[in-house]
Amino acid sequence: MLPRRTLIAAIALVFAACASASDATAPTAGQAGTTTAVSIDSFAYMPQTITVAVGETVEWTNDQSVGHTVTADDGSIDSGTMANQATFAMTFETAGTFAYHCTIHPNMTGTVTVTG
């Protein structure tokens, strides 16, 4: 199993490689800035709705023993299945509202609002 920082760095590299410079509406991963934490517990994202500024990072941590995902409704974010205590971080570089859900448990939903 990879150390947590190595895993986060690997995920950031994958997202950076997949990001298109011409796609101005998609968030990008792996950039430095302020971090806001979201816990995944009791089959919910806590807090369910957050507001961050452009350039800020959101980090989700799965605090349950079952797998969960962080998947944008528009497909722009996909953490893959996160095991217990796994983290996924995303830096948002574009203002907008990003609705997301867990593909394993579709009743789990959340929203990140990014202000300019």
C-alpha positions, -999 to +999 in steps of 0.1 A: +000+000+000+013+034-009+020+061+017-008+087+018+013+115+004+025+093-024-011+083-033-023+120-032+007+130-054-001+102-079-037+111-081-028+148-087-004+138-115-032+117-132-056+146-130-030+171-142-022+149-172-059+146-180-067+183-177-071+202-209-057+237-211-086+247-233-113+234-208-117+265-187-147+251-167-130+220-152-113+221-118-077+210-117-058+189-091-025+192-073-020+230-068-010+246-036-033+268-015-058+267+014-074+233+021-109+227+033-116+193+048-147+171+041-153+139+060-171+110+046-189+094+075-223+078+083-229+076+045-227+113+041-203+141+031-197+164+061-202+192+055-225+184+025-222+219+010-190+240+011-179+273-004-142+279-013-124+306-032-107+300-066-073+283-060-084+266-028-082+228-023-109+205-009-097+173+007-122+145+013-113+117+038-132+084+040-138+079+077-159+047+071-149+011+067-168+009+034-156+023+001-169+056-013-162+079-042-162+116-049-176+119-084-188+151-101-222+149-116-206+163-149-177+138-147-150+165-141-140+149-108-136+112-100-117+100-070-121+063-078-131+041-048-116+054-016-109+028+011-111+036+049-089+066+058-080+073+021-080+109+010-087+127-022-078+163-029-089+187-056-078+223-062-105+244-079-092+269-103-125+281-118-155+297-102-188+277-103-209+251-086-197+215-086-223+189-076-209+155-067-221+121-054-208+086-044-212+062-073-215+033-049-241+051-027-260+075-051-280+089-022-248+105-009-245+140-025-225+172-020-218+205-035-187+227-038-193+263-046-162+281-059-163+319-057-141+342-078 
